[in-house]
Amino acid sequence: MTRKITIIGATGHLGHRVTAKLVEKGTEVTAIVRDPVAAESKLPSEMRLVQGDVSDPSSLTAALRGTETLYITLNTESLDTSQPFHTEREGVINVVAAAQEAGVQHIMQIAGVDYMHPEFSTDGMAYGTNAIRKGGIDAIKASGIPFTFFYCSFFLDSLTKLLMDNQLAVIGNHVHPIWFTNSSDLADLVFNAIGNEAAKNKEFAVQGRQAMTYSEAAKEFLGTFAPEAEVIQLPMEATGEMGLPEEQAIFIEHVLTFVQQLREEQVSGETWKILGTPKHTISSFAEELRSDT
């Protein structure tokens, strides 16, 4: 039987690749997007696009009709909890209300592994966006709709965004190993959770098979993805010298400072038992990503 899923956030950096992998696996995918015409060029032609906006509850109710399984992959890049609207807070709250009205039977969402395991923070530092996404997570849990949360480690996909002029800058002093994951393995977990009663009302850590420091992983990844590129090490102060808007520079420094002090442990045993083990090493994912680019 064909598995079906509706995705909110399908055009994002991670969302578009997870979406494409689900389509490759034969999943019948519907994406709720603000602009279907603009999204056509970013997403596989085999899928269905429906107009909807997380800031417009009425559009969501119409877009979600007929949906059984919903996957939310949104991202907040702000530390300002006072803003009146965040996609991961008010946006998700709107989605949940519409999902209840439309009769959605299962909601999945991603967040960071630190949300599930705050003890990984060696300095007791809290990741700033968690205070924002908490409102959406709490709304899903209180909705009465069965849920599945994927709490993910650092995505190897993000390294491609940092590669410029054949250089990848590792900013800060990263000494703790990270269990890097990737969009392809996440797509497998989402696929295996569709219609899976054992996955409902569960929270899963999503980690890869190898633990390396940020610098080690960057070198391993580039050795396959872009062998001509090099990894350069920069101090944390470099974030203020990149010519970025002040708010963006502050956010990037916060993220890197948080990752720098995070001591992640392997906690994915239940995930692998219920939804399957990762298929990729760092190098094999880099090879897949290079061939898909």
Rosetta blueprint (number, residue, H / E / L):
1 M L
2 T L
3 R L
4 K E
5 I E
6 T E
7 I E
8 I E
9 G L
10 A L
11 T L
12 G L
13 H L
14 L L
15 G H
16 H H
17 R H
18 V H
19 T H
20 A H
21 K H
22 L H
23 V H
24 E H
25 K L
26 G L
27 T L
28 E E
29 V E
30 T E
31 A E
32 I E
33 V E
34 R L
35 D L
36 P H
37 V H
38 A H
39 A H
40 E L
41 S L
42 K L
43 L L
44 P L
45 S L
46 E L
47 M L
48 R E
49 L E
50 V E
51 Q E
52 G L
53 D E
54 V L
55 S L
56 D E
57 P H
58 S H
59 S H
60 L H
61 T H
62 A H
63 A H
64 L H
65 R L
66 G L
67 T L
68 E L
69 T E
70 L E
71 Y E
72 I E
73 T L
74 L L
75 N L
76 T L
77 E L
78 S L
79 L L
80 D L
81 T L
82 S L
83 Q L
84 P L
85 F L
86 H L
87 T H
88 E H
89 R H
90 E H
91 G H
92 V H
93 I H
94 N H
95 V H
96 V H
97 A H
98 A H
99 A H
100 Q H
101 E H
102 A H
103 G L
104 V L
105 Q L
106 H E
107 I E
108 M E
109 Q E
110 I E
111 A E
112 G E
113 V H
114 D H
115 Y H
116 M H
117 H L
118 P H
119 E H
120 F H
121 S E
122 T L
123 D L
124 G L
125 M L
126 A L
127 Y L
128 G L
129 T L
130 N H
131 A H
132 I H
133 R H
134 K H
135 G H
136 G H
137 I H
138 D H
139 A H
140 I H
141 K H
142 A H
143 S L
144 G L
145 I L
146 P L
147 F E
148 T E
149 F E
150 F E
151 Y E
152 C E
153 S L
154 F L
155 F E
156 L L
157 D L
158 S H
159 L H
160 T H
161 K H
162 L H
163 L E
164 M E
165 D L
166 N L
167 Q E
168 L E
169 A E
170 V E
171 I E
172 G L
173 N L
174 H L
175 V L
176 H L
177 P L
178 I E
179 W E
180 F L
181 T E
182 N L
183 S H
184 S H
185 D H
186 L H
187 A H
188 D H
189 L H
190 V H
191 F H
192 N H
193 A H
194 I L
195 G L
196 N L
197 E H
198 A H
199 A H
200 K L
201 N L
202 K E
203 E E
204 F E
205 A E
206 V E
207 Q L
208 G L
209 R L
210 Q L
211 A E
212 M E
213 T L
214 Y H
215 S H
216 E H
217 A H
218 A H
219 K H
220 E H
221 F H
222 L H
223 G H
224 T H
225 F H
226 A L
227 P L
228 E L
229 A L
230 E E
231 V E
232 I E
233 Q E
234 L E
235 P L
236 M H
237 E H
238 A H
239 T H
240 G H
241 E H
242 M L
243 G L
244 L L
245 P L
246 E H
247 E H
248 Q H
249 A H
250 I H
251 F H
252 I H
253 E H
254 H H
255 V H
256 L H
257 T H
258 F H
259 V H
260 Q H
261 Q H
262 L E
263 R L
264 E L
265 E L
266 Q L
267 V L
268 S L
269 G H
270 E H
271 T H
272 W H
273 K H
274 I H
275 L H
276 G L
277 T L
278 P L
279 K L
280 H L
281 T L
282 I H
283 S H
284 S H
285 F H
286 A H
287 E H
288 E H
289 L H
290 R H
291 S H
292 D H
293 T L
